[in-house]
Amino acid sequence: MSFGLIFSLLLCASSLSYVHADAPALSAPAPSKAEILSEHLVEATFSGIIDRPCMFRTALCPDRCGHAKKIASFQTIKYLEYKLVGKYGDEKQEVFMLDMDPAHKPQFQSAEIIAEISKLKPGDKVRLHWVHYYMHDDKGSYPERPVLSIIPIEESKSSEPSLTK
């Protein structure tokens, strides 16, 4: 898998709310000025948090650039549901990664989701729901892949909820 593809899988969103484990499932409407391209509901294993250091590409590196990242990585066990809505939506993913900094620009992920991920240990199994949006705003058009919910699952309980419940 290429570095560009892995990097493009980083998720973030500032305007989306955390969906609690008791919430009815999934298939949230797109935020204003966004197109839904694909939607993913998977059972996955948390691989851990990767420290990605600065690559020293600007004069501000390494201490003032903000290039260093902490990235959460998940290995897909199986897809519970998948919707390809737009022509350019993401295909099914074997590995899913997201930026753990809620304020990292230009990408944002809700602090509630990051707090849930921070509680996980490598090897923990989760039900992970994310959406691939194509955002349109005054800065231009760009993709976002926010996690809408992350629910730890026990080994003995692998429920298979639907996106269209």
N, C-alpha and C positions, 0 to 999 in steps of 0.2 A: 504494500500500500504506500503510495507516494506521500511525501511530507505535505504537499499542497492539499491532498485529499484529507489527510488527518487534520491539518490546520483548519480546513473549511468546515470540519465537523464541530468545532468549538461552538458552544451554545451560549446564548445570552438573551435576556429580555428585561426591560425595566418596568413595563406596564402590565405584565401578566401576573395574576395572583397565584399563590400556592394552592393546590387542590389537596385537601386533607384526605387521609385514607378512608374516612367514612363518607366522603362525598360521592354522589352518584357519578357514574363514569361519563365520560371522557368525550371528546369531540366538541371542544370549545370553539366558539365563534372567533374569527380572526379579528385582531385589533383594527381600529380604523386605519385606512390607508395601507392595507396589507392584503396580499393574496395568499391563500393556503395552497402550497404546492404538493406537500405530502404529510402524512400523519403516521406515527409509529407507536405501537404498543408492544413492548417486548418483556420477556423474562430475561434478566441479565445477571451476571456476576460482577460485583465491584472489584476491579483489578487494583485499585489504589490511586493515590495522588502522585502525579509526576511533577517534579520540579524542573521546569524548562528555563535554563539560564538565558540571559541576554546574549544576543549573537554579535554584539559590538559593531553595529552598522551605522551609527550616527555619532556626531560629536558629543551628544549627551550621554552616551553609553559609558559605563554600565550603571551608574548610580542615579541618573536623573531622567532616564529615557522611558521607564515603565514597560520595557520589553519582556522582562522576566515574568514567567507565569507559573501558577500552580494549576494543573489540569487534572480533573477527575476522569478516570478511564473505566469503561464498562465493556465487558465481553458479552455479546448476545448469546443466550442459550437457545431461545426460540422466539419466533414472532407469534404473538397472540392475535394481532390484527395489524393490517397495513393498508393504507389508502394512498394511491397515487392520484392526486386531484389535478395538478397542473402538469403541463408538458415537461417542465424542467425540474420536477420534484426529485428528491433524493431517492435512490433505489434502496432496497433493504440493506442494512448495515451490519457487518460482523463486529465492528468496534465502534463505540460511541464515546466521544470526549467532549468535555465542556470546561470553560474557564471558571475557576473558583472565586475570582475577584468580582464582587457585585458591582463595583464602580469602574471596572476596566473599560476604557473607551476604545473603539466605538461600540463594543458589545457589552450587553448587560444581562445578568441572570438574577432572578429574585433572591433576596437574602434568605428567605424561608427555605427554598430548595437547597441552597448552599449549606444552610445549617443542618438539614436532614442528611446531606451527603457527608458532612463532617463527622457525623455520628457513626458512619459505616466503617467496618474493618475489611481489609482485603479478604475476598472469598465470600462475603455476604451476598445473598441473592435478593434481588429487588424486582418489582414491577415498575418499569420505566416508560413514561409516556412523553413524547416530544413531538413538536410540529415544525415543519420547514415552511417558513413564511418568506415571501418576497415583499419587503417593506418599501413604501414610497413616502418620502417626506421632503422638506426643503433642502436637505443635504444631498438628495439623489435617491437612487434605488439600490437596495442591498439585501442580501439574505440574512435571516435570523433563524436560529434553531433553538428556541427556548424549551426547557423541560417544564411541562405543565404539572406533572406529579411524579413522585418517587415514593414507592411504598415497600418497605422491607417485607419479605415473605419468608415464612418458616419452611424448612425442608419438607415437612409433611403436608403443608397446605400450598398447593400451586393452583390458585384459582385462575380462571380464564375469563375475565370480564370483556365486554365488547365496547368498541368505540362508539357504537350507535345505540347504546342502552337507552 
